Amino acid sequence: MSEMKKFRLINKIEGYSFLLLLFVAMPLKYIFGYAIATKIFGMAHGLLFIAFVYQLVMASATVPFSKKEALIFFIASLVPFGSFYTDKLCAQKELEKEACPATAEI
C-alpha cells in the first residue's frame, strides 16, 4: 500500500473518530451524564490523531506534499469535517500523478 493510500485511510478514520467524539460522545456526556463516553472516544481519537500526524509526516516525505499542503492538512484535521476536504485534495493529487507521472515526481 502506498503512503498516499495509507494517509488517506488514516485521514478518513481519524475524521470519523473526531465526528463521533463531537456528535456522539460529547452529547452522551453533557446531556445524559455518561462521562465514560468521552473517555473511550477521546482516547481512541487521540491515538488516531497521533497516527494521522505520523502518516502525514511519512506521506510528506514520499508523495511529496509541499509544506503548505502539509500545514493545510494538519489544520483541516482540527476542524470538524476538515478531513473530508483533505481527502478531496489528496484524491485530486493522485489523479494528477496518474495523468502525468513524470511531472508528479518533481
Biopython code that builds the backbone (N, CA, C, O; Angstrom):
import numpy as np
from Bio.PDB.StructureBuilder import StructureBuilder

atoms = [
    (1, "MET", "N", (0.855, -1.174, 0.000)),
    (1, "MET", "CA", (0.000, 0.000, 0.000)),
    (1, "MET", "C", (0.900, 1.237, 0.000)),
    (1, "MET", "O", (1.854, 1.325, 0.774)),
    (2, "SER", "N", (0.588, 2.171, -0.863)),
    (2, "SER", "CA", (1.393, 3.386, -0.969)),
    (2, "SER", "C", (1.162, 4.289, 0.246)),
    (2, "SER", "O", (0.162, 4.168, 0.953)),
    (3, "GLU", "N", (2.107, 5.185, 0.464)),
    (3, "GLU", "CA", (1.997, 6.120, 1.584)),
    (3, "GLU", "C", (0.769, 7.015, 1.430)),
    (3, "GLU", "O", (0.126, 7.368, 2.419)),
    (4, "MET", "N", (0.446, 7.381, 0.189)),
    (4, "MET", "CA", (-0.731, 8.223, -0.046)),
    (4, "MET", "C", (-2.006, 7.475, 0.343)),
    (4, "MET", "O", (-2.890, 8.048, 0.980)),
    (5, "LYS", "N", (-2.103, 6.215, -0.030)),
    (5, "LYS", "CA", (-3.293, 5.433, 0.321)),
    (5, "LYS", "C", (-3.392, 5.252, 1.837)),
    (5, "LYS", "O", (-4.481, 5.336, 2.404)),
    (6, "LYS", "N", (-2.247, 5.003, 2.496)),
    (6, "LYS", "CA", (-2.244, 4.888, 3.955)),
    (6, "LYS", "C", (-2.684, 6.202, 4.593)),
    (6, "LYS", "O", (-3.477, 6.218, 5.534)),
    (7, "PHE", "N", (-2.153, 7.304, 4.061)),
    (7, "PHE", "CA", (-2.513, 8.613, 4.596)),
    (7, "PHE", "C", (-4.006, 8.871, 4.430)),
    (7, "PHE", "O", (-4.666, 9.318, 5.368)),
    (8, "ARG", "N", (-4.536, 8.595, 3.256)),
    (8, "ARG", "CA", (-5.964, 8.831, 3.024)),
    (8, "ARG", "C", (-6.820, 7.963, 3.936)),
    (8, "ARG", "O", (-7.857, 8.411, 4.424)),
    (9, "LEU", "N", (-6.392, 6.716, 4.172)),
    (9, "LEU", "CA", (-7.151, 5.817, 5.032)),
    (9, "LEU", "C", (-7.166, 6.329, 6.476)),
    (9, "LEU", "O", (-8.229, 6.439, 7.087)),
    (10, "ILE", "N", (-5.989, 6.641, 7.015)),
    (10, "ILE", "CA", (-5.948, 7.115, 8.406)),
    (10, "ILE", "C", (-6.628, 8.471, 8.528)),
    (10, "ILE", "O", (-7.217, 8.772, 9.567)),
    (11, "ASN", "N", (-6.558, 9.287, 7.496)),
    (11, "ASN", "CA", (-7.245, 10.577, 7.492)),
    (11, "ASN", "C", (-8.754, 10.376, 7.633)),
    (11, "ASN", "O", (-9.403, 11.058, 8.425)),
    (12, "LYS", "N", (-9.304, 9.445, 6.867)),
    (12, "LYS", "CA", (-10.749, 9.190, 6.950)),
    (12, "LYS", "C", (-11.142, 8.648, 8.316)),
    (12, "LYS", "O", (-12.114, 9.102, 8.919)),
    (13, "ILE", "N", (-10.373, 7.667, 8.801)),
    (13, "ILE", "CA", (-10.703, 7.062, 10.093)),
    (13, "ILE", "C", (-10.622, 8.096, 11.207)),
    (13, "ILE", "O", (-11.498, 8.161, 12.070)),
    (14, "GLU", "N", (-9.562, 8.905, 11.184)),
    (14, "GLU", "CA", (-9.402, 9.948, 12.203)),
    (14, "GLU", "C", (-10.526, 10.977, 12.109)),
    (14, "GLU", "O", (-11.022, 11.455, 13.130)),
    (15, "GLY", "N", (-10.921, 11.313, 10.900)),
    (15, "GLY", "CA", (-12.019, 12.264, 10.713)),
    (15, "GLY", "C", (-13.334, 11.744, 11.269)),
    (15, "GLY", "O", (-14.077, 12.478, 11.921)),
    (16, "TYR", "N", (-13.615, 10.475, 11.007)),
    (16, "TYR", "CA", (-14.838, 9.883, 11.549)),
    (16, "TYR", "C", (-14.780, 9.804, 13.072)),
    (16, "TYR", "O", (-15.787, 10.027, 13.744)),
    (17, "SER", "N", (-13.597, 9.486, 13.624)),
    (17, "SER", "CA", (-13.484, 9.407, 15.083)),
    (17, "SER", "C", (-13.722, 10.775, 15.719)),
    (17, "SER", "O", (-14.310, 10.865, 16.797)),
    (18, "PHE", "N", (-13.266, 11.838, 15.058)),
    (18, "PHE", "CA", (-13.487, 13.193, 15.552)),
    (18, "PHE", "C", (-14.983, 13.511, 15.566)),
    (18, "PHE", "O", (-15.499, 14.081, 16.528)),
    (19, "LEU", "N", (-15.666, 13.137, 14.491)),
    (19, "LEU", "CA", (-17.111, 13.388, 14.434)),
    (19, "LEU", "C", (-17.853, 12.582, 15.490)),
    (19, "LEU", "O", (-18.793, 13.088, 16.103)),
    (20, "LEU", "N", (-17.445, 11.334, 15.713)),
    (20, "LEU", "CA", (-18.072, 10.526, 16.764)),
    (20, "LEU", "C", (-17.845, 11.155, 18.140)),
    (20, "LEU", "O", (-18.744, 11.186, 18.980)),
    (21, "LEU", "N", (-16.639, 11.648, 18.348)),
    (21, "LEU", "CA", (-16.339, 12.297, 19.620)),
    (21, "LEU", "C", (-17.227, 13.533, 19.821)),
    (21, "LEU", "O", (-17.798, 13.724, 20.895)),
    (22, "LEU", "N", (-17.337, 14.360, 18.789)),
    (22, "LEU", "CA", (-18.105, 15.595, 18.912)),
    (22, "LEU", "C", (-19.614, 15.376, 18.979)),
    (22, "LEU", "O", (-20.306, 15.993, 19.788)),
    (23, "PHE", "N", (-20.114, 14.489, 18.117)),
    (23, "PHE", "CA", (-21.567, 14.392, 17.953)),
    (23, "PHE", "C", (-22.217, 13.190, 18.634)),
    (23, "PHE", "O", (-23.443, 13.075, 18.644)),
    (24, "VAL", "N", (-21.408, 12.294, 19.202)),
    (24, "VAL", "CA", (-21.966, 11.163, 19.958)),
    (24, "VAL", "C", (-21.496, 11.228, 21.411)),
    (24, "VAL", "O", (-22.306, 11.283, 22.336)),
    (25, "ALA", "N", (-20.164, 11.220, 21.598)),
    (25, "ALA", "CA", (-19.634, 11.153, 22.960)),
    (25, "ALA", "C", (-19.923, 12.406, 23.775)),
    (25, "ALA", "O", (-20.297, 12.317, 24.945)),
    (26, "MET", "N", (-19.752, 13.573, 23.161)),
    (26, "MET", "CA", (-19.986, 14.809, 23.912)),
    (26, "MET", "C", (-21.449, 14.939, 24.350)),
    (26, "MET", "O", (-21.695, 15.272, 25.509)),
    (27, "PRO", "N", (-22.433, 14.691, 23.472)),
    (27, "PRO", "CA", (-23.822, 14.726, 23.956)),
    (27, "PRO", "C", (-24.105, 13.658, 25.022)),
    (27, "PRO", "O", (-24.863, 13.898, 25.961)),
    (28, "LEU", "N", (-23.487, 12.471, 24.867)),
    (28, "LEU", "CA", (-23.692, 11.446, 25.892)),
    (28, "LEU", "C", (-23.177, 11.920, 27.244)),
    (28, "LEU", "O", (-23.775, 11.630, 28.281)),
    (29, "LYS", "N", (-22.069, 12.648, 27.227)),
    (29, "LYS", "CA", (-21.507, 13.135, 28.488)),
    (29, "LYS", "C", (-22.316, 14.293, 29.061)),
    (29, "LYS", "O", (-22.707, 14.265, 30.228)),
    (30, "TYR", "N", (-22.563, 15.302, 28.248)),
    (30, "TYR", "CA", (-23.144, 16.532, 28.787)),
    (30, "TYR", "C", (-24.669, 16.551, 28.849)),
    (30, "TYR", "O", (-25.246, 17.321, 29.617)),
    (31, "ILE", "N", (-25.314, 15.725, 28.063)),
    (31, "ILE", "CA", (-26.783, 15.681, 28.118)),
    (31, "ILE", "C", (-27.263, 14.532, 28.998)),
    (31, "ILE", "O", (-28.181, 14.690, 29.802)),
    (32, "PHE", "N", (-26.617, 13.357, 28.829)),
    (32, "PHE", "CA", (-27.091, 12.169, 29.521)),
    (32, "PHE", "C", (-26.220, 11.758, 30.711)),
    (32, "PHE", "O", (-26.570, 10.830, 31.440)),
    (33, "GLY", "N", (-25.099, 12.435, 30.913)),
    (33, "GLY", "CA", (-24.277, 12.170, 32.085)),
    (33, "GLY", "C", (-23.357, 10.968, 31.994)),
    (33, "GLY", "O", (-22.868, 10.502, 33.023)),
    (34, "TYR", "N", (-23.104, 10.452, 30.806)),
    (34, "TYR", "CA", (-22.211, 9.305, 30.638)),
    (34, "TYR", "C", (-20.792, 9.799, 30.333)),
    (34, "TYR", "O", (-20.391, 9.903, 29.174)),
    (35, "ALA", "N", (-20.050, 10.098, 31.389)),
    (35, "ALA", "CA", (-18.700, 10.639, 31.218)),
    (35, "ALA", "C", (-17.757, 9.628, 30.584)),
    (35, "ALA", "O", (-16.772, 10.013, 29.955)),
    (36, "ILE", "N", (-18.040, 8.361, 30.737)),
    (36, "ILE", "CA", (-17.171, 7.324, 30.172)),
    (36, "ILE", "C", (-17.120, 7.397, 28.646)),
    (36, "ILE", "O", (-16.135, 6.977, 28.038)),
    (37, "ALA", "N", (-18.162, 7.923, 28.033)),
    (37, "ALA", "CA", (-18.201, 8.007, 26.566)),
    (37, "ALA", "C", (-17.058, 8.858, 26.031)),
    (37, "ALA", "O", (-16.403, 8.479, 25.060)),
    (38, "THR", "N", (-16.814, 10.010, 26.659)),
    (38, "THR", "CA", (-15.728, 10.863, 26.178)),
    (38, "THR", "C", (-14.371, 10.267, 26.498)),
    (38, "THR", "O", (-13.407, 10.505, 25.769)),
    (39, "LYS", "N", (-14.275, 9.506, 27.558)),
    (39, "LYS", "CA", (-13.005, 8.853, 27.875)),
    (39, "LYS", "C", (-12.662, 7.811, 26.819)),
    (39, "LYS", "O", (-11.516, 7.725, 26.379)),
    (40, "ILE", "N", (-13.636, 7.030, 26.416)),
    (40, "ILE", "CA", (-13.401, 5.986, 25.418)),
    (40, "ILE", "C", (-13.162, 6.589, 24.038)),
    (40, "ILE", "O", (-12.152, 6.303, 23.395)),
    (41, "PHE", "N", (-14.089, 7.420, 23.591)),
    (41, "PHE", "CA", (-13.950, 8.025, 22.260)),
    (41, "PHE", "C", (-12.759, 8.981, 22.208)),
    (41, "PHE", "O", (-12.075, 9.074, 21.188)),
    (42, "GLY", "N", (-12.516, 9.689, 23.310)),
    (42, "GLY", "CA", (-11.392, 10.618, 23.359)),
    (42, "GLY", "C", (-10.055, 9.908, 23.240)),
    (42, "GLY", "O", (-9.162, 10.375, 22.533)),
    (43, "MET", "N", (-9.912, 8.780, 23.928)),
    (43, "MET", "CA", (-8.670, 8.009, 23.848)),
    (43, "MET", "C", (-8.482, 7.453, 22.441)),
    (43, "MET", "O", (-7.387, 7.522, 21.883)),
    (44, "ALA", "N", (-9.534, 6.909, 21.878)),
    (44, "ALA", "CA", (-9.436, 6.358, 20.515)),
    (44, "ALA", "C", (-9.077, 7.463, 19.517)),
    (44, "ALA", "O", (-8.212, 7.279, 18.660)),
    (45, "HIS", "N", (-9.738, 8.590, 19.636)),
    (45, "HIS", "CA", (-9.453, 9.696, 18.725)),
    (45, "HIS", "C", (-8.027, 10.214, 18.916)),
    (45, "HIS", "O", (-7.351, 10.532, 17.938)),
    (46, "GLY", "N", (-7.573, 10.299, 20.134)),
    (46, "GLY", "CA", (-6.213, 10.748, 20.406)),
    (46, "GLY", "C", (-5.173, 9.847, 19.759)),
    (46, "GLY", "O", (-4.214, 10.334, 19.160)),
    (47, "LEU", "N", (-5.355, 8.549, 19.876)),
    (47, "LEU", "CA", (-4.425, 7.603, 19.248)),
    (47, "LEU", "C", (-4.477, 7.713, 17.732)),
    (47, "LEU", "O", (-3.445, 7.663, 17.062)),
    (48, "LEU", "N", (-5.677, 7.862, 17.197)),
    (48, "LEU", "CA", (-5.815, 8.016, 15.752)),
    (48, "LEU", "C", (-5.218, 9.327, 15.267)),
    (48, "LEU", "O", (-4.674, 9.386, 14.164)),
    (49, "PHE", "N", (-5.310, 10.376, 16.072)),
    (49, "PHE", "CA", (-4.716, 11.658, 15.692)),
    (49, "PHE", "C", (-3.192, 11.541, 15.643)),
    (49, "PHE", "O", (-2.554, 12.087, 14.743)),
    (50, "ILE", "N", (-2.616, 10.836, 16.600)),
    (50, "ILE", "CA", (-1.166, 10.608, 16.583)),
    (50, "ILE", "C", (-0.782, 9.824, 15.339)),
    (50, "ILE", "O", (0.215, 10.137, 14.689)),
    (51, "ALA", "N", (-1.568, 8.806, 15.003)),
    (51, "ALA", "CA", (-1.306, 8.022, 13.791)),
    (51, "ALA", "C", (-1.444, 8.899, 12.546)),
    (51, "ALA", "O", (-0.677, 8.755, 11.594)),
    (52, "PHE", "N", (-2.417, 9.803, 12.555)),
    (52, "PHE", "CA", (-2.604, 10.721, 11.439)),
    (52, "PHE", "C", (-1.382, 11.613, 11.244)),
    (52, "PHE", "O", (-0.897, 11.767, 10.123)),
    (53, "VAL", "N", (-0.887, 12.197, 12.327)),
    (53, "VAL", "CA", (0.281, 13.087, 12.233)),
    (53, "VAL", "C", (1.494, 12.302, 11.739)),
    (53, "VAL", "O", (2.245, 12.781, 10.889)),
    (54, "TYR", "N", (1.684, 11.098, 12.274)),
    (54, "TYR", "CA", (2.790, 10.251, 11.815)),
    (54, "TYR", "C", (2.673, 9.972, 10.316)),
    (54, "TYR", "O", (3.649, 10.092, 9.575)),
    (55, "GLN", "N", (1.482, 9.602, 9.882)),
    (55, "GLN", "CA", (1.282, 9.271, 8.469)),
    (55, "GLN", "C", (1.410, 10.507, 7.591)),
    (55, "GLN", "O", (1.860, 10.406, 6.449)),
    (56, "LEU", "N", (1.025, 11.664, 8.097)),
    (56, "LEU", "CA", (1.212, 12.913, 7.366)),
    (56, "LEU", "C", (2.696, 13.167, 7.130)),
    (56, "LEU", "O", (3.090, 13.557, 6.031)),
    (57, "VAL", "N", (3.516, 12.950, 8.144)),
    (57, "VAL", "CA", (4.967, 13.123, 8.006)),
    (57, "VAL", "C", (5.526, 12.116, 7.008)),
    (57, "VAL", "O", (6.337, 12.474, 6.154)),
    (58, "MET", "N", (5.104, 10.873, 7.108)),
    (58, "MET", "CA", (5.594, 9.834, 6.192)),
    (58, "MET", "C", (5.165, 10.124, 4.752)),
    (58, "MET", "O", (5.961, 9.977, 3.825)),
    (59, "ALA", "N", (3.926, 10.531, 4.567)),
    (59, "ALA", "CA", (3.438, 10.828, 3.221)),
    (59, "ALA", "C", (4.113, 12.079, 2.668)),
    (59, "ALA", "O", (4.381, 12.163, 1.470)),
    (60, "SER", "N", (4.385, 13.041, 3.531)),
    (60, "SER", "CA", (5.059, 14.268, 3.078)),
    (60, "SER", "C", (6.435, 13.962, 2.515)),
    (60, "SER", "O", (6.901, 14.639, 1.598)),
    (61, "ALA", "N", (7.077, 12.956, 3.053)),
    (61, "ALA", "CA", (8.416, 12.598, 2.599)),
    (61, "ALA", "C", (8.397, 11.831, 1.276)),
    (61, "ALA", "O", (9.354, 11.911, 0.506)),
    (62, "THR", "N", (7.339, 11.100, 1.008)),
    (62, "THR", "CA", (7.322, 10.242, -0.178)),
    (62, "THR", "C", (6.428, 10.722, -1.310)),
    (62, "THR", "O", (6.706, 10.420, -2.471)),
    (63, "VAL", "N", (5.362, 11.463, -1.012)),
    (63, "VAL", "CA", (4.405, 11.807, -2.074)),
    (63, "VAL", "C", (4.974, 12.804, -3.079)),
    (63, "VAL", "O", (4.796, 12.498, -4.258)),
    (64, "PRO", "N", (5.579, 13.858, -2.849)),
    (64, "PRO", "CA", (5.692, 14.666, -1.628)),
    (64, "PRO", "C", (4.618, 15.741, -1.570)),
    (64, "PRO", "O", (4.133, 16.222, -2.594)),
    (65, "PHE", "N", (4.265, 16.101, -0.356)),
    (65, "PHE", "CA", (3.408, 17.250, -0.131)),
    (65, "PHE", "C", (4.315, 18.455, 0.072)),
    (65, "PHE", "O", (5.411, 18.326, 0.617)),
    (66, "SER", "N", (3.868, 19.608, -0.360)),
    (66, "SER", "CA", (4.611, 20.827, -0.035)),
    (66, "SER", "C", (4.377, 21.127, 1.448)),
    (66, "SER", "O", (3.471, 20.568, 2.067)),
    (67, "LYS", "N", (5.184, 21.997, 1.998)),
    (67, "LYS", "CA", (4.996, 22.370, 3.402)),
    (67, "LYS", "C", (3.646, 23.046, 3.599)),
    (67, "LYS", "O", (2.996, 22.866, 4.629)),
    (68, "LYS", "N", (3.230, 23.824, 2.607)),
    (68, "LYS", "CA", (1.931, 24.498, 2.676)),
    (68, "LYS", "C", (0.801, 23.465, 2.695)),
    (68, "LYS", "O", (-0.131, 23.578, 3.491)),
    (69, "GLU", "N", (0.884, 22.455, 1.816)),
    (69, "GLU", "CA", (-0.148, 21.416, 1.794)),
    (69, "GLU", "C", (-0.191, 20.656, 3.116)),
    (69, "GLU", "O", (-1.268, 20.406, 3.659)),
    (70, "ALA", "N", (0.973, 20.292, 3.628)),
    (70, "ALA", "CA", (1.027, 19.555, 4.898)),
    (70, "ALA", "C", (0.414, 20.385, 6.028)),
    (70, "ALA", "O", (-0.302, 19.849, 6.874)),
    (71, "LEU", "N", (0.690, 21.677, 6.041)),
    (71, "LEU", "CA", (0.117, 22.555, 7.063)),
    (71, "LEU", "C", (-1.400, 22.654, 6.910)),
    (71, "LEU", "O", (-2.128, 22.623, 7.902)),
    (72, "ILE", "N", (-1.873, 22.771, 5.681)),
    (72, "ILE", "CA", (-3.322, 22.812, 5.434)),
    (72, "ILE", "C", (-3.977, 21.515, 5.901)),
    (72, "ILE", "O", (-5.038, 21.549, 6.524)),
    (73, "PHE", "N", (-3.351, 20.364, 5.604)),
    (73, "PHE", "CA", (-3.906, 19.080, 6.010)),
    (73, "PHE", "C", (-3.951, 18.972, 7.535)),
    (73, "PHE", "O", (-4.918, 18.459, 8.098)),
    (74, "PHE", "N", (-2.903, 19.456, 8.197)),
    (74, "PHE", "CA", (-2.874, 19.408, 9.655)),
    (74, "PHE", "C", (-3.969, 20.286, 10.246)),
    (74, "PHE", "O", (-4.702, 19.852, 11.135)),
    (75, "ILE", "N", (-4.085, 21.517, 9.759)),
    (75, "ILE", "CA", (-5.106, 22.434, 10.274)),
    (75, "ILE", "C", (-6.508, 21.898, 9.990)),
    (75, "ILE", "O", (-7.404, 22.018, 10.826)),
    (76, "ALA", "N", (-6.693, 21.310, 8.811)),
    (76, "ALA", "CA", (-8.006, 20.746, 8.471)),
    (76, "ALA", "C", (-8.385, 19.603, 9.415)),
    (76, "ALA", "O", (-9.568, 19.372, 9.661)),
    (77, "SER", "N", (-7.397, 18.893, 9.940)),
    (77, "SER", "CA", (-7.702, 17.795, 10.859)),
    (77, "SER", "C", (-8.228, 18.305, 12.196)),
    (77, "SER", "O", (-8.809, 17.539, 12.965)),
    (78, "LEU", "N", (-8.032, 19.573, 12.476)),
    (78, "LEU", "CA", (-8.506, 20.163, 13.732)),
    (78, "LEU", "C", (-9.917, 20.724, 13.613)),
    (78, "LEU", "O", (-10.503, 21.151, 14.607)),
    (79, "VAL", "N", (-10.458, 20.723, 12.410)),
    (79, "VAL", "CA", (-11.783, 21.292, 12.132)),
    (79, "VAL", "C", (-12.748, 20.140, 11.817)),
    (79, "VAL", "O", (-12.407, 19.250, 11.038)),
    (80, "PRO", "N", (-13.941, 20.148, 12.410)),
    (80, "PRO", "CA", (-14.905, 19.106, 12.039)),
    (80, "PRO", "C", (-15.155, 19.095, 10.530)),
    (80, "PRO", "O", (-15.319, 20.151, 9.920)),
    (81, "PHE", "N", (-15.183, 17.939, 9.948)),
    (81, "PHE", "CA", (-15.373, 17.695, 8.524)),
    (81, "PHE", "C", (-14.171, 18.116, 7.675)),
    (81, "PHE", "O", (-14.215, 17.997, 6.450)),
    (82, "GLY", "N", (-13.117, 18.598, 8.294)),
    (82, "GLY", "CA", (-11.922, 19.003, 7.563)),
    (82, "GLY", "C", (-11.215, 17.848, 6.898)),
    (82, "GLY", "O", (-10.573, 18.029, 5.863)),
    (83, "SER", "N", (-11.319, 16.669, 7.471)),
    (83, "SER", "CA", (-10.653, 15.502, 6.879)),
    (83, "SER", "C", (-11.258, 15.152, 5.515)),
    (83, "SER", "O", (-10.576, 14.578, 4.666)),
    (84, "PHE", "N", (-12.509, 15.486, 5.307)),
    (84, "PHE", "CA", (-13.133, 15.203, 4.015)),
    (84, "PHE", "C", (-12.597, 16.154, 2.940)),
    (84, "PHE", "O", (-12.468, 15.777, 1.776)),
    (85, "TYR", "N", (-12.292, 17.371, 3.339)),
    (85, "TYR", "CA", (-11.647, 18.326, 2.432)),
    (85, "TYR", "C", (-10.240, 17.830, 2.089)),
    (85, "TYR", "O", (-9.828, 17.873, 0.930)),
    (86, "THR", "N", (-9.515, 17.364, 3.091)),
    (86, "THR", "CA", (-8.175, 16.818, 2.877)),
    (86, "THR", "C", (-8.227, 15.638, 1.913)),
    (86, "THR", "O", (-7.395, 15.533, 1.012)),
    (87, "ASP", "N", (-9.193, 14.758, 2.100)),
    (87, "ASP", "CA", (-9.305, 13.592, 1.229)),
    (87, "ASP", "C", (-9.571, 14.016, -0.213)),
    (87, "ASP", "O", (-9.037, 13.418, -1.147)),
    (88, "LYS", "N", (-10.390, 15.039, -0.393)),
    (88, "LYS", "CA", (-10.679, 15.547, -1.738)),
    (88, "LYS", "C", (-9.405, 16.074, -2.397)),
    (88, "LYS", "O", (-9.149, 15.795, -3.569)),
    (89, "LEU", "N", (-8.611, 16.831, -1.651)),
    (89, "LEU", "CA", (-7.360, 17.355, -2.196)),
    (89, "LEU", "C", (-6.378, 16.234, -2.524)),
    (89, "LEU", "O", (-5.685, 16.289, -3.540)),
    (90, "CYS", "N", (-6.320, 15.228, -1.674)),
    (90, "CYS", "CA", (-5.419, 14.091, -1.923)),
    (90, "CYS", "C", (-5.873, 13.288, -3.137)),
    (90, "CYS", "O", (-5.041, 12.813, -3.911)),
    (91, "ALA", "N", (-7.164, 13.134, -3.307)),
    (91, "ALA", "CA", (-7.681, 12.422, -4.482)),
    (91, "ALA", "C", (-7.309, 13.174, -5.754)),
    (91, "ALA", "O", (-6.932, 12.559, -6.752)),
    (92, "GLN", "N", (-7.413, 14.508, -5.725)),
    (92, "GLN", "CA", (-7.012, 15.302, -6.891)),
    (92, "GLN", "C", (-5.520, 15.148, -7.168)),
    (92, "GLN", "O", (-5.105, 15.065, -8.324)),
    (93, "LYS", "N", (-4.717, 15.111, -6.108)),
    (93, "LYS", "CA", (-3.274, 14.959, -6.260)),
    (93, "LYS", "C", (-2.951, 13.597, -6.878)),
    (93, "LYS", "O", (-2.058, 13.490, -7.719)),
    (94, "GLU", "N", (-3.676, 12.562, -6.460)),
    (94, "GLU", "CA", (-3.477, 11.226, -7.041)),
    (94, "GLU", "C", (-3.851, 11.207, -8.518)),
    (94, "GLU", "O", (-3.156, 10.597, -9.330)),
    (95, "LEU", "N", (-4.950, 11.877, -8.867)),
    (95, "LEU", "CA", (-5.360, 11.936, -10.275)),
    (95, "LEU", "C", (-4.331, 12.667, -11.121)),
    (95, "LEU", "O", (-4.041, 12.253, -12.243)),
    (96, "GLU", "N", (-3.779, 13.745, -10.592)),
    (96, "GLU", "CA", (-2.738, 14.480, -11.319)),
    (96, "GLU", "C", (-1.505, 13.611, -11.530)),
    (96, "GLU", "O", (-0.881, 13.647, -12.590)),
    (97, "LYS", "N", (-1.164, 12.837, -10.516)),
    (97, "LYS", "CA", (0.009, 11.962, -10.614)),
    (97, "LYS", "C", (-0.214, 10.867, -11.655)),
    (97, "LYS", "O", (0.706, 10.522, -12.396)),
    (98, "GLU", "N", (-1.432, 10.318, -11.716)),
    (98, "GLU", "CA", (-1.752, 9.287, -12.699)),
    (98, "GLU", "C", (-1.778, 9.869, -14.109)),
    (98, "GLU", "O", (-1.355, 9.210, -15.059)),
    (99, "ALA", "N", (-2.271, 11.098, -14.253)),
    (99, "ALA", "CA", (-2.375, 11.718, -15.577)),
    (99, "ALA", "C", (-1.014, 12.045, -16.155)),
    (99, "ALA", "O", (-0.805, 11.920, -17.362)),
    (100, "CYS", "N", (-0.093, 12.459, -15.316)),
    (100, "CYS", "CA", (1.235, 12.850, -15.792)),
    (100, "CYS", "C", (2.284, 12.398, -14.767)),
    (100, "CYS", "O", (2.771, 13.217, -13.988)),
    (101, "PRO", "N", (2.634, 11.119, -14.757)),
    (101, "PRO", "CA", (3.519, 10.602, -13.727)),
    (101, "PRO", "C", (4.919, 11.222, -13.729)),
    (101, "PRO", "O", (5.548, 11.296, -12.674)),
    (102, "ALA", "N", (5.416, 11.664, -14.869)),
    (102, "ALA", "CA", (6.775, 12.226, -14.924)),
    (102, "ALA", "C", (6.858, 13.543, -14.166)),
    (102, "ALA", "O", (7.835, 13.778, -13.456)),
    (103, "THR", "N", (5.853, 14.410, -14.301)),
    (103, "THR", "CA", (5.902, 15.700, -13.616)),
    (103, "THR", "C", (5.449, 15.600, -12.173)),
    (103, "THR", "O", (5.773, 16.476, -11.371)),
    (104, "ALA", "N", (4.715, 14.568, -11.821)),
    (104, "ALA", "CA", (4.222, 14.430, -10.457)),
    (104, "ALA", "C", (5.346, 14.090, -9.489)),
    (104, "ALA", "O", (5.221, 14.333, -8.288)),
    (105, "GLU", "N", (6.434, 13.535, -9.990)),
    (105, "GLU", "CA", (7.544, 13.162, -9.126)),
    (105, "GLU", "C", (8.406, 14.360, -8.754)),
    (105, "GLU", "O", (9.180, 14.290, -7.799)),
    (106, "ILE", "N", (8.285, 15.450, -9.488)),
    (106, "ILE", "CA", (9.136, 16.615, -9.244)),
    (106, "ILE", "C", (8.691, 17.343, -8.007)),
    (106, "ILE", "O", (9.288, 18.354, -7.637)),
]
sb = StructureBuilder()
sb.init_structure("model")
sb.init_model(0)
sb.init_chain("A")
sb.init_seg("    ")
for serial, (resi, resn, name, xyz) in enumerate(atoms, 1):
    if name == "N":
        sb.init_residue(resn, " ", resi, " ")
    sb.init_atom(name, np.array(xyz, "f"), 0.0, 1.0, " ", f" {name:<3s}", serial, name[0])
structure = sb.get_structure()
